[in-house]
Amino acid sequence: MIPFNMMFVRLSSSYFFYFALLGLISPYLAIFLDGQGFNSRQVGEILAIMTATKIVAPSLWATFADKSARPLFIIRLGALLALVSFSLLYWFSQYWPITFCLALFTLFWTAILPQLEVHTLNSTKHSSKIYARIRLWGSLGFIVLAVVAGEAISRLGYQVFTSLGVIILAGLFISTLLLTPKKGVELNKGKANAPEPIVNKLIDGRFISFFIAGLLLQISFAPYYGFFALFLRDFDYSGVAVGLFIALGAVAEIVAFIYMGSLFKRFSLNSLLVFSLAITALRWFLMPVVADSGLWLAINQLSHAASFAIYHSASMKFISSHFTKSQQSRGQGVYLGGVYGVGGAVGAYITGLLWLGGEGASNAFIMAGISALLGAIIMIFSKK
């Protein structure tokens, strides 16, 4: 039996590398694409196509994982193929080849997180406190890369983006090789029972409200995830300053993850979700107003604790309790595929149309604020 501290280290390292890559791609992919000479509309299209792969891919991978009863194999395969497809960026510079490489990368990358979440929740016996502490290492990875990549791109140019991604993906693949199956979960290879139907859980009114609210939240994140670094660059912030502003949001996220156990004891899931959505709406409405002030921008970034950490933890707890054990992978797949896939793709495309080389940044953030506010209203009137 593996000691708990060793299990904790192995799970934490996988989250660290997975979200370190997000700390590179989320803020700086637009910088990389801008350096390649693409305009705002093209950047939005590429981000939308990448994100659209998340609509179907997570459910396909999850179904395969449920039927094969080998989630660790899916995690490792996804990490390896993501590394190979991302490496292709070294050889391409045109619109469609780059779009194809990034879409292929996302197709394989999306296989990792749903299975990693299920594996972690099973390994920690669904303990919210332990899960939150493991998950915060993902936030640490995000912080490290957000700062390092910002400075590296500022000093070495946008081309270093590809090398940083390859290094992180190699670390992720190695870390997945160190993960070990939970006793009784992966020992039944080839003997998996027929998957339990999931349709009734998907058409439940509470899940539909939860799903739509999450969709609207992801639409609202599009200007931040896709264009925030470009937004700050237009305000003449340095590369390291951009990284620090992004990292500050992740620091706030870590603090929230640490105290999620206490929040779950004091507040209902519905209350936490409504609070997160409302704070996020306010955050986006304020973004164009406070962007020229480093102090107020930093204060606004602290709301990422609610926008991401509280909402994500509450969402994972909702899915864990809403779906049965045999439905967990498919439940994660439907949620991540629909919410992050559809919401992210729609948001990226709309933002690309509104951005107009930075001139429409305010309109893009207003759109984001309205989207998050609608999500809050839906959750207010949903079944508790």
Phi, psi and omega in degrees: 000134183281130177303147183300319183296325177291318177299317180300315181297316183293317178293317181298321181294324178294317176296321181302308182289322181299312183276343170297320177296321176296325177294339174271309188288313186301310181279327196248356177297321178296324176297316179299313181292323176297320177296332177284354177097012180276145178275178185300318180296317180294321177299315178299321179295316180297316179297321180292317179295317176303311184291329181297334178295339180284350182291315185257321189305312182301321180292322178295313179296320182294319178298318177298318180294318180295319182286324182274341184057035180227064181299327180294325177297319179296317180300313183291318179297317179298318180295318181294311182291328175296319178299314182296313184291324178293325181297338180296341180298339178299332189254357184237150178220353181270164187303302186290318176300318179294317178300317180297315180299314183290324178293318178296318177301313182296323179304318181277325181296325181292345178289339192279304191298313181303318180288326177294321178296314180296315180299319180292315180297321177293319182293328181263008180057037176061030176281117181298322183293313181292319179301314182298322181287327175289316183295331182294340175292334172295320177296321177298318177299319178300315182298311183303311183287327179299318181284311182298314182294321179301314179290319181296316180293323179296322183271320189255349180098166185296340184296335181292346179307314183296316181296319178298319180296319180296318180298315181294317180295325175297318177297321179296315181298316179298319181295326179290332178292338181273347179291147181237146182291145174286135183304128178091353181261311183255007179276354183259038181303131178080357182239022182294139178287163177298134182301138178288133180306145187241354188301315183300325179288330182284331182264005175295137184302321180295320180291321180298315178298315179300318182294313182295319178298317178296322177300313180295324178297316180293325174300319183292335182280350186303313179297327181284310182293322186266328192231004187297319180296319176295322179300313180289326178298325178292341175266012176067028172283144180287168180300317181291326178294319177301314179298321181291320178297317179294318180295327180299320177298321179290327176297315177299323178298318180298314179302317179296318179300321181299323185260011182297325179302317179292321180295322179295329180286331187262332186232152177284160177301318181298318180296319180294320180293317179297315179301314181299314182294319181294316178296322179295318177301314179298320180301314182289324178298325182278339188306309180293336183284321187259358188299330182276359177246115181302320182295309183290328176295320178297317179298318180296327179293335179297337180291353176298338176303319179277318184301320184246302190299308182295315182294317182296313181297317179295323179295315180296323179291322177298312182295319180298324182272334184282324183256149178286173183301318182284351181257357189302312183297316180291323177298314176299319182296316179296316181295308182292322179292314182287308184290304183285326180287296182295310182299314180295319181293313179298315180297318180296318181294314180297317180297319178300324178287323184279334191296314176053051178066020179107339182291334180257020183300318180298317179296324180295318180287329175295317175304316181298317180297318179296319181298313180295323179295320176298321177298319179296318180297319180298316181289331177298320184263007180276164178293137181288000000 
